[in-house]
């Protein structure tokens, strides 16, 4: 049975969750235009072809957007630094560079799952359902990703 969601509900979902989804996707792909395009495409796909089963719609939209950006190459960080920044934006960018340094050692799949759990607040069972993988795979992926990030952080401080 198709998941029936009214257009007004999609509009509410968009208004409430777009900024968080966009920031999460931006961390994964590091390109504002690609993140924005992919996220708009994901919302449009949901409006045209809603998910068939009851799912966490925020997670569903995130997964669809991740699929949209695929394996395209990410822009160099220097491109992001060429844009003029206010002081608070610079502080945010520096924090992002630090986090990006930890995330860069992860595969795109690991990054997507880490962002889904820690940034979007999805539970492991929701991530497993959304990415169509086993719960054990989610758990193992998160454990490996965290271990890699800890090792990178330790290496950076030594």
RABELMO-V495160 format. One record per residue. RES is the residue in one small letter. D_LAST is the distance of its C-alpha to the last C-alpha in Angstrom with 1 decimal. Layout:
# RABELMO-V495160
res:d_last
RES:D_LAST
RES:D_LAST
This chain:
# RABELMO-V495160
res:d_last
x:55.3
x:53.7
x:51.5
x:53.7
x:52.0
x:53.9
x:52.9
x:52.6
x:50.0
x:48.0
x:48.3
x:47.1
x:44.2
x:43.3
x:43.5
x:41.5
x:38.7
x:38.5
x:35.8
x:33.4
x:34.1
x:33.7
x:30.3
x:29.2
x:30.6
x:29.2
x:25.6
x:26.6
x:28.5
x:27.3
x:30.8
x:33.1
x:36.3
x:35.5
x:34.3
x:37.4
x:39.7
x:38.4
x:38.6
x:42.1
x:43.1
x:41.9
x:43.9
x:46.9
x:46.7
x:46.7
x:49.7
x:51.5
x:50.5
x:49.1
x:47.3
x:49.9
x:48.6
x:47.3
x:43.6
x:41.0
x:42.0
x:38.7
x:36.9
x:39.7
x:39.5
x:35.7
x:36.2
x:39.1
x:37.0
x:34.1
x:36.8
x:38.3
x:35.2
x:34.8
x:32.7
x:33.2
x:30.5
x:28.4
x:28.7
x:26.0
x:24.0
x:25.7
x:28.9
x:27.8
x:26.6
x:30.1
x:31.8
x:32.5
x:30.7
x:31.6
x:29.1
x:28.6
x:28.3
x:25.6
x:23.6
x:24.2
x:23.3
x:19.9
x:19.3
x:20.6
x:18.4
x:15.3
x:17.2
x:18.5
x:15.2
x:14.7
x:18.4
x:18.7
x:17.4
x:20.3
x:23.9
x:26.4
x:28.0
x:24.8
x:24.2
x:27.9
x:27.8
x:24.7
x:26.4
x:29.7
x:28.5
x:26.0
x:27.6
x:31.2
x:31.4
x:33.1
x:33.4
x:32.5
x:36.2
x:36.8
x:34.0
x:35.6
x:39.0
x:38.0
x:36.1
x:38.7
x:36.3
x:36.3
x:34.7
x:32.8
x:31.4
x:30.2
x:28.6
x:26.9
x:25.8
x:24.2
x:22.5
x:21.1
x:20.1
x:18.3
x:16.5
x:15.4
x:14.3
x:12.3
x:10.6
x:10.0
x:8.8
x:6.3
x:5.3
x:5.6
x:3.8
x:0.0
